[in-house]
Amino acid sequence: MNKLTILAVAIGAASLAACDQGAREETADNIEANAEMQADNLEEAADNAATEAGEDALENQADATREAGEENADATREGADADGNSAN
């Protein structure tokens, strides 16, 4: 897992503890922005890949990074705890 993804998840978990909807939304936006930035970097690397297979692998990783960012952001917005119930 990339360091930025871990950081984004940690920020999301911290905001859940605060139970502040505004802070959760801001954190979720930051999670998505970080994932998008990572995915853009991966796509840029894919453009410079030496082989078609390398390019495809990097593009797949970029897609997975975006998806994970969206899922983490959605979970942060929902404020769900580990068993899916509201933290409030």
C-alpha positions as CSV (number, residue, x, y, z in Angstrom):
1,M,0.0,0.0,0.0
2,N,1.4,3.4,-0.9
3,K,2.4,5.8,1.9
4,L,-0.2,8.4,0.7
5,T,-3.0,5.9,0.8
6,I,-2.0,4.9,4.3
7,L,-1.9,8.5,5.3
8,A,-5.3,9.2,3.7
9,V,-6.9,6.2,5.5
10,A,-5.3,7.4,8.8
11,I,-6.7,10.9,8.3
12,G,-10.1,9.3,7.6
13,A,-10.0,7.3,10.7
14,A,-9.1,10.3,12.8
15,S,-12.0,12.3,11.4
16,L,-14.4,9.5,12.3
17,A,-13.3,9.7,15.9
18,A,-14.2,13.4,15.9
19,C,-17.8,12.7,14.7
20,D,-17.8,16.0,12.9
21,Q,-19.7,15.8,9.5
22,G,-17.9,18.9,8.1
23,A,-14.5,17.4,9.0
24,R,-15.5,14.0,7.6
25,E,-16.4,15.6,4.3
26,E,-13.2,17.5,4.1
27,T,-11.2,14.4,5.0
28,A,-13.1,12.4,2.4
29,D,-12.3,15.1,-0.2
30,N,-8.6,14.9,0.7
31,I,-8.7,11.1,0.4
32,E,-10.1,11.3,-3.1
33,A,-7.6,14.1,-4.1
34,N,-4.7,12.0,-2.8
35,A,-5.9,8.9,-4.7
36,E,-6.4,11.0,-7.8
37,M,-2.9,12.4,-7.6
38,Q,-1.4,8.9,-7.1
39,A,-3.4,7.6,-10.1
40,D,-2.3,10.5,-12.3
41,N,1.3,9.8,-11.4
42,L,0.8,6.1,-12.3
43,E,-0.7,7.0,-15.6
44,E,2.2,9.3,-16.4
45,A,4.5,6.5,-15.6
46,A,2.4,4.2,-17.9
47,D,2.9,6.7,-20.7
48,N,6.7,6.3,-20.3
49,A,6.6,2.5,-19.9
50,A,9.1,0.5,-22.0
51,T,6.6,-2.3,-22.8
52,E,2.9,-2.6,-23.5
53,A,2.5,-5.0,-20.6
54,G,4.2,-2.5,-18.3
55,E,1.9,0.3,-19.5
56,D,-1.2,-1.9,-19.0
57,A,-0.1,-2.9,-15.5
58,L,0.5,0.7,-14.5
59,E,-2.9,1.8,-15.9
60,N,-4.6,-1.0,-14.0
61,Q,-2.9,0.1,-10.8
62,A,-4.0,3.6,-11.5
63,D,-7.6,2.4,-11.9
64,A,-7.4,0.4,-8.7
65,T,-5.9,3.4,-6.8
66,R,-8.8,5.6,-7.9
67,E,-11.4,3.0,-6.9
68,A,-9.8,2.5,-3.5
69,G,-9.7,6.2,-2.9
70,E,-13.4,6.5,-3.8
71,E,-14.3,3.6,-1.5
72,N,-12.3,5.0,1.4
73,A,-13.8,8.5,0.9
74,D,-17.3,7.0,0.8
75,A,-16.7,5.1,4.0
76,T,-15.4,8.3,5.6
77,R,-18.5,10.2,4.5
78,E,-20.8,7.6,5.9
79,G,-19.0,7.6,9.2
80,A,-19.3,3.8,9.5
81,D,-17.3,1.9,12.1
82,A,-15.8,-1.5,11.6
83,D,-19.1,-3.4,11.7
84,G,-20.9,-1.0,9.4
85,N,-23.0,0.7,12.0
86,S,-23.0,4.5,12.6
87,A,-20.3,5.7,14.9
88,N,-22.8,8.1,16.5
